[in-house]
Every structure is written in structure tokens, then in C-alpha cells.
Amino acid sequence: MLSSVRSRVLAVAAVVLCGSSCTVANSPAGDAGAAGSTLRVVLAQEPPTLEPCEASLTSTGVVVRSNISEPLLERDAASGELRPLLATAWRQTAPTTWAFDLRGGVTFHNGQPFTAQDAAFSIDRAVNSDLQCNVDGYVFDDDERLRMEVTGDTGLTVHTTKPDPILPLRLSFVEMVPRTTSTTAKVREPVGTGPYAIESWETGVSITLRRNERYWGERPAFPQARYVWRAEPSVRAAMITRGEADLATTLNPEDATEENSVAYPNNETTALRLDGREAPLDDIRVRRAIGMAVDREGIVGTLLAGLAEPAAQLVPDGVVGFNPALKAAPYDPEAARALIREAAADGVPVDRRITLVARNTQFPRVAETAEALQYQLAQAGLNVQIQMADTAAHLEYQLRPFPTDVGPVALLIMHGNQAGDAAFTTSQYLRSDGPQSTFGTPELDARIDQADELAGPARQDAFAAIFADQNQSVAQYVHLAHMRGLLGISRSVRYQPDSATGDELHLAAVRPSAGEAR
């Protein structure tokens, strides 16, 4: 199967994307490039919203986070350390209390001063309200309630209901907005404190930002930034090659060259989530057999063009809780077949059809990856049918409440732990009642709760042990690969992507290169 897929991939790679007569539909002709006044960015899709409390969504955060709005502090993607932003200092004064000193002299785009009252309002709006913000479910427990105390213009104290050693990290996902922002509806064009403000959003066409000339921090190089979106990776790559864009997100390997792109670790991990509520996936022997039947090295080397490495857990190195002792299961189709035969002998309906659900454009060559998985699981003795889905349909399988009467499902997921702590993975994907978990055990739930109250080395060790236990006693996930991304970048700009780039593309970090090599 992989050899046939390899032939198809090579054939695609051999296609010439654009010659001298190539044109890109709806390209932003007439825009000034990086040598001029406008930084031009082409995205894979139009953001569904620019609401700051939804900025933990990649498609929103890549435009909003630290461009339009800013949090109190942010995580350094390289070191994992928190650094000051709108807060200059923070400290834990009691097990359930954190104090923050806020930066003075900061104004919102509308001229309103930023104060501790705005910070308290922003946290309350994102976490305690009924807006159903993504940041509430992803970063905080849905039932978490925070209490804020304001001391003057620059003093803020946050009280938690239980000890939370990583509250500052959680708050790095809460973007600050003026206290005049609606609390009953999400906003379309937010007001923030960031280096850029929204100038216009022409639905279906483009988003234009203008530089915030009153910005408290370093002045960005470009007076304007303009986002457009093109679904086809080859089109995004061609726009870089032809000088029609300066940055382009998520290129495909066959479209990337040393001249138009740079690879970077994007903190994403691909895996199959197995629904253990349904036969035959309710038998751990079948779930373990699937792990043995997958040729990770072949998929990474052939389909992912080496832009990944085989995975044994849902988080990559650099995330608190990553377990370096875990190794990807070796490819052993004969052992997989033996486990399937053993389960069948005990009456497990191993011939029941399993639906492998994958999302279109989830990652480069996702359809070919699904086909490879289908073939490999069939070789192990399982009956697998592929269902490619759009984003909305995939989300129905990904998030609770899950579809019923659909039979056993192996869902191809891609999880990015952009926060850098295993708590954000385990609460979502490993707890038996997690929003993106189909099952688990009370014992694992209890261990997750205990680990979440620890700090330092004890926290690292506890979460590392949880990932090992998941593999051994639950096996809900068949981990595939830790991914790398490809960012399209023209020779006219300088920018160094990091593991956060796929979720938050900081425009202020981009500089004109004046023809210099990257």
C-alpha cells in the first residue's frame, strides 16, 4: 500500500506549480509588498471569528493573539518560561491566591486606558460568563470560577476555588479587552492593546490591520498587515514564489522549497482515537493490535516527507509531562494478527466495520495517510472504511456529545498542546469525561486530578507516569507522529518560526529583509 501511495505522491510532486503564465485567482494584486508598507499573509482559511475569548482556536489565534489583543503574560515557546506582557510581575501569595502587578501607561485602540479593572473584567468575561468561550473549556475547567480583586489601577488578585499552581500559564490564554465590551454576545471586530488594530474585515475577501501608533511596546516594522485566505496549499506556495504574499501558513511538502518555505516544530501530534465503548474496539487486545499494525516509520518517511517523527504519546518534547522513556510501538503486523485472532476466538466481532474518520486538509496528505492506515489495519484482520469529513462534521465526532448509532469509530485527530503543560491534554483527551475522550478509568481520572495540583519536578513525573499508564491500561490512542509545519516565507521578510507559530503568528516579529537571505 505504501509503495502505491509513494508513487502517487511522487507524481504529485513532479507537477510544475506555475510557469511564467501562471496566475493566482483572486490574488491581492496592487498590494505593497514587504518592501513597501503592507505585510501580506495568506492563510488556509478565513477565521470564523476574531473574538478574543476564542483565540485559543488556531484559526482565530493566528490573527488575534498578541497582534490585536494581548494577555497578561505569555509563554516563551523556546524555553517554556512565562514572560511579562501586560503584567510585569506575579506571585502566589496563598494556595488559592495569585497577585499580579500590571503595566501602566497602556491604552486600548479606542484610547481607553488599560487598568486592573479591565483585566478583572476580561478574565470574568472569558471564564465566568455564559459566552461559552473556547478558552474556558480548553484552558479552564468548565465549572471553574475565578474571583478577582482590584487594587488601584495596576493591582489585581485572582482567587481560585482550589490550588492551581499553573494559573499564570492558564491566564496567558485570556486576552485583555476593555470593560465596555459586550458580556452577552461575542464581538466581530475586537478592541485590544496589541501592536495592530483592525482597519477592515471584508467577509470572504480579506482582513486588514493597521499599526497601533500608541503601542506600549516595540514599534512593528510594517504600517499595515493584510490577510487573505486560499484553501489550496499549492496556491499559497505559488503566491510566495510569485511575490504576491510574504507569509503563508501550512504548505504541503511537495509545494515547499528552500526558497519559499521553512520547516518548524508545530507542537501538533497526530493519533487515532479509538472509541472503546463499541465492539470490537472495546477489547484492549484489538486496540493494542491496531498500535502494532501501524507502520509509523513508513508513514512519516513516505507520506509526511520526513517532516515528523513517530510518536508514543499525545504531547511532544518540551511539554511538561512528556515521558522520554516512552517509545513508539514497533511495526509488528504478525503480532497484531495474532492478537486479533485471539480476540476473535473469544467471540469479539473483529469483522465488524470500523469507520476511520479523518478531516479534509487536517494535515498534508491526510487522505493518503488514511488510506495507508486502512490498508495496514486490513492486513491485521480488521474491516475499516474511510470517511473523509469537513471541519464541522469532524467536530461532531471530536467533541461531546458524540454521535450515536454510528458503530465503532477510529477518529484521526491532531492535537496541539500550545500551552506547554500536560494538564491541557489530559483534561481534554484522557479523563473519562473529557470533552474529547470517549472513555477512561476512574483510577486514571484520580491520578490526573492529583497531578494537576502538583508543581515542579513532581508535576513532571506525575504526568509522565499518566501517559505511560494510558498506553498500558487504557490504550484509547494509537499515536502516529509528532508533526513539523512548513511556513511559506518570501525572501523579502525575516521571521523565525517556533512551536507556537501555527497558533499565533506574531506580526511584530516580522522584519523586512531588503533582499537578505533568511
N, C-alpha and C positions, 0 to 999 in steps of 0.2 A: 504493500500500500504506500509506504513512504517513498519508494522509488518512483511510483507513478505520480505522486504529488510533487516530488522533486522535479520531474520532467515538466510538469505544468508550471511550477514556479520559475524554472529557468526560461521557459518560453515567454512568460510574462516579463521577466527581467530583460529579455532581449529586445522588447519593443522600444522603439525610439519615441520618447515622450513628445518632443516638439522639435520641429525643424525651423528654418528661417521664416516659414509662412504660418507657423502655429499662432493661434490667438486663444486667449482665455476668456470664456464667456463671462460677461459682467465684471471684468477686471476693473480696478479703480483707476482708470486712465485719468491723467491730468493731476493726480496727487503728487505733491512734492515728496521725494524720497528722503532717505536718511541724510543725504547731503543737504536737504532743504529743511523745512520746518515741521514736517509730519512724519512720525514713526508709524509705519504701516504693518499691521499684524493681521494674518489670516488664520482663522480658527476653523475647527472641523464642523462646528455647528453654532447657530445663534444661541446666546444664553437664554434660557427660559425666563429668567428674572434677574434683576440686579439688586434685589432686596438684600441688604447686608446680613440679615439673620439667616440667609440661605447660602452664605459664602463658603460654607463647608462642602457644598456641591461643587465639583470640579468645574463644570461648565459656567457657573456663576463666579466662583472664586478666582478663576484665571483672569477675569476682568476687574473684579471688585477689590479683592484683598490687597491692602497696602498700596493700592492705586487710587481708588475713590475714597474708601473708608479705611480706618486703621483700628487695631485692637490696642489694649493697654501695653502689651508686650508681645514679642514674637520669638519663635524658636529658631536658632541658627541651624540650618539644615546640615551643615558640616560637622559641628561639634555636638549638637543636641542640646546646647545650653540655651537658657532663656536670656534675652537681652532687652533692655529698656526700649520703649516706644513712647506711648502716651503716658505711661507710668515710668518714673525714674528709679523707684525702689519699691521693694515689697518684702514682707517678713511675716512669719507665722507667730502670732502672739499667744495663741491657745490652741488646743487640739482642733477646735472648730472655728477658729478665727484667723483671718488674714488681713493685714493692713497694707494699703498702697499709698505711696506718695505720687501725685500726678504732676505732669509737666504744666507749668504756667505759660501764659503768652501764646496759647494755641487758639486758633479760630476755625470755625466751620466755614465751608464755602459760601454760606449766606452771610458771613460776617459775625455771626453769633459766637461769643467766647465759649471755649470748651472748659467745663468745670466738673467737679466731682458729682454735682447733681446730674449732669448729662451721662457720666459714667454709670451712676447708680440706675438711672432710667434705662440705659441701653442694656444692662445686664438683666434688669427686671423684665424688659420687653422681650428679650430673646429667650429667657429661661423660665420665667414665672407666668407668662401670659398664655392666652389661648390661641395664639397665632399659629401654633404648630410649626415652629421654625425647625429647620433641619438640624441646626446646631444644638437644639435642645435634646433631640433624640440621639444624635451621633456622639456628642461630647459629654452631655449630662444624662443622668437617668431621667426618664420622662416624668417621674414623680418627685424629682429633686426640687427643693425650694430654697432659694438663697435669700438672706436678709441683709440689706445694705444700710450702713450708717454713714452720713456725710459730715465731715468736719471741715468747715470752711470751703474754699474753692478748690483746694488741692489735696484734701484728705479723705480717703474712702476706706471703710472697713467692711469686709464681707464675712458673713456668718453662714456656716454650712450646718446641715442637720446632723451630720456625722463627720468624724475626722476625714479630711481629704488632703493627703499630702501632695497631690498634684493639681490643686485648684488653680495656681497661676498658669499652668500649662493649659488647663481647660479654658481659662479666660482669654488665652491667646487666640481663641476662635470666635470671640464675641467682638464684633465690630462696633465702634462707637458712632452714635447718631445723636442729633440734637433732641432735647427733651420735648420739642414741639412735634416730633414725628408721630404719625398715627399709631395707636395701640390696638386698633380694631381692624386694620387692613394693612397688607404688605404694600410697600411703595414700589413704583416703577422706576423712578429716577431719584436715587438717594442723594442726600447731602451728607458729606463726610468731612474729614480733616486732611485727607490724603493729598499727595502731590499733584493729582489731577482731579478735575471736576467734569461732570457730564455737560457737554455742549448740545448734543442732539442724539436721539435714538430713532432712526428711521426703520421701523419694523420690516424685517425681511431684507434689508439693504446694508445698513452699517450702523455702528456706534462711534461717535466722535467725542473725544475728551480734550479739554483744554488745560493747559498748565495752570496750577494754582499759584499765582504770583505772591501770595501771602503765606506760602507754606513754611512751617516752622523749621523744617529740616533742609537738607541739601537740595539745591535747585536742580530739577531734572533738565537734561540736555535738550529735549525736544518740546517746543511750544504746544504741539498738538500730537495726539495719537488717534489713529483710525483703525477700527476693527471691521473686517468683513469676514464672511464665512463661506467655505466651499467644502462640500461633503467628500469629494474625491481627493484622496491623498496625492494622486498624480497631478491634479490641478494645483494643489497647494505648492508642491515641489516646483512645478513649472513657473509659478508666479515668483518664486525666489530666483530661479535661474534667469528669468527674463527681466528681472529688476522691477517687478510690479509689487513686491512685498519685501519687507525687511526681516520679519519673523513669521514662521509658520509652524503650527503645532502638529504633532503626531504624524510624521511622514512614515511611509512604508519603506522597508529595506530596499526594494527594487527601484524606488524613486530617489534614493539618497546617494549622494556622492560626497567626497571630501570637500568639494567646492560649495555645496549647497546645504550642508547639514552638520550637526554634531550630536554624538550619542551621549546619553547621561543616564544614571540610575534613577528611575522614577518612582521608587518605593511601592510599586504595584506587584502583587503576586496573583498568578492565575491558579485556579484549582477547580476540581469537580466537587460540588456539594451533593452528597448522596442522601436522599430522603429515607431515613431509617424507619419511617412509620409504615412503609409499604414493602411487601414481599416482591422480589427476593432481596431487596436492599435492607430489610430489617434483620438479616442474618449477617453477623460480623465477618463470617468466613467469605461471604460474597464481596463485602466491602473491602476486605484485605486483598482478595483476589484481583479486584479492579486496580488496586495500587500496584500489584506485581505485574499486571498485564500492560501497563502504560510504559512505552519506550520514551522516557523523558529526554534522554540524550539525543535520540533521533529527531524528536520534535524541535528541541532547541537548536540543534545544528542545521537541520534542513529547512524547517518552516519558519523559525524565528531568526534565521540567518546569524546565529551566534549571539544575538542581542538579548541574552537571557542566560540564566543558569538554573539547573534543576533544583527544585525546592522540596523541603521536608517539613515546612511549617508555613503559617499564613503571614508571617512578618519577615522582612529581610534583616540582615545585619545592620546594626545602628539603632534599632528599636529596642527600648528597654524590655527585656523578657526574651529576646532572641536566644535560642538554645543552640550553641555551636556544636554540641555533641550529636545533634540530630542530622542524619544523612538521608538523602532521597532513597526511597526503596529501589533496589536493583531490579532491572528488567528481567523477569523470570516467567515467561509465558507457560512453561511446563508446570511450575509450581502453582500458577494461577489456575490452570486447567484442573489440577488435582484438587484444589480447594472447591472449585465449582462442582466437580463430580461428587465430592464428599457431601456437600450441601444437598445435591440432588438426591443422593442415596437416602438422606434423612427426610425427604419429602418437600424440600424447599423448591418452589416453582421457578427454577432458574431459566426456563424458556419463556417466562412472561416478558412481554415487551417493556423495555425501559426507554423512556424518552429523554434524549440528550438535548437540553435546551441551551442554545447559545445566542448571543446578541449580535446582530449585524454591526460591523465596524467596532466591535468591542476592543479588538487589538488587531494589528496587521496579520493577515492570513488566518483569521479566526475560522472561516468556513473550512479551509483545508485542514486546520487543526482538529475541528470537529469530525471531519471525515477520517482522519488518522485514528482518532480515539474510537470511533465506531468500528473501524476495521480491527483494531487491536483487541477490543472487548469481544468482538465476534469470534476472534481466534481463541479466546479463552472459554468460549461456550455460552456467551450471553447474547440476547436478542436486543439490539439497540437501534432506535430510529432517531434521526436528527430532526430537530425543529428549530429553524432559524427564526428569531423574533426581533421586532423593533424594540426601542428602549421601553416604551410603555408596556408592551406585552411581557418583556423580560422582567420588569419590576413587579409584575403580578406574581411571578414565581419567586422573586428575590426577597420580598418583604411580606411580613404578616399583615393580614390573614392570607395564608397560602391558598391557591386554587384547590378545590376538592374534585373528586371523581375524574382525576387525570392519570391515575396509575402511578407507578414508580417513576421518579424524575431524578436525573443526574443533571444538575444545573452548572453550566460553565460560568464561573464568577471571576471577577478581577477585583481584588481588594487592595486599596492603598491606605496604609497607616501613615497619614501625613502628620499626625501629632507626635509620633515617635515613642509611644508608650503602649504596651500590650493591653492595657485596660480597655482601650478603644476598640480593640479587636475581640477580646474575649467576651465583653458585654454584649456585642452585636452578634458574633458568629459562633460562640461556644456555649454560652449559657443555654439551658434547655428552653428558656422562654425568651431568648434573644430575638430581636426583630428580624435577624437574617439567619436564624438557626432553626432547623426542623426538629431537632431532638437533642437530648443530652442525658446527664445523670444528676441526681441530687448531690452526689459526692463531689462531682466536678463543679457544680454551682457553688457549693460551700467553699471550695478552695479558691475560686475566683473572687468571692466576696472577701475572704480573708486576705488574699494577696493585694487587693485594692486599697487596704488600709495600711500597707507597709510602705517604707521608703528606703532609698539607698540600695546597698547590696542585697538586703533581704527581699526587697521587691523584685529585683532582677532574678534572683534564684527561684522565688515562688512562681513567677510567671513562666520561667524556663521549664520548670517541672510540670506546669499545667499543659504546655504544648506537647511534652513527651507523653503525658498521661492521655491526652486526647488521641494521639496516634495509637496508643496501645489498647485502651479500653473502650473508646468510642468509635474512632475511625469514621467520623462523619465526612471528612475531607480527603480527597486524593489530590495532594499538592503537585502542581505541574512545574511552574517556573517563577523565579524572581525576574522581573522584566527590566529592560532598559528602553528608554524612549529615544526618539530621533526628533530633534528640533531643527526645523529649517531656519537657516540664518544666512543673510546676504553678506557679501564682503564689505558692505558699506556701514555695518554696525559691529560693535564689540559687545559681547554678552557671554557670561559663563554660566550655563545652566547647572542646577544642582537637583537633589532629590525632591525638592519642593516645586520645581518649575512646572510640572504638569498640573499642579493645583493652584498656583499663584505666580503669575508671570509679572515680576516687578519691573514696571516700565522705567522707573528712576534709575535702575541698574544698567540700562542700555545706553551706550555711548556711540557717537559717530566714529568711524574708524579712519575716515579720509583715505580709503584705499588700502589700509594696513591689513595684513593677514591676521586672522583670528588667533 
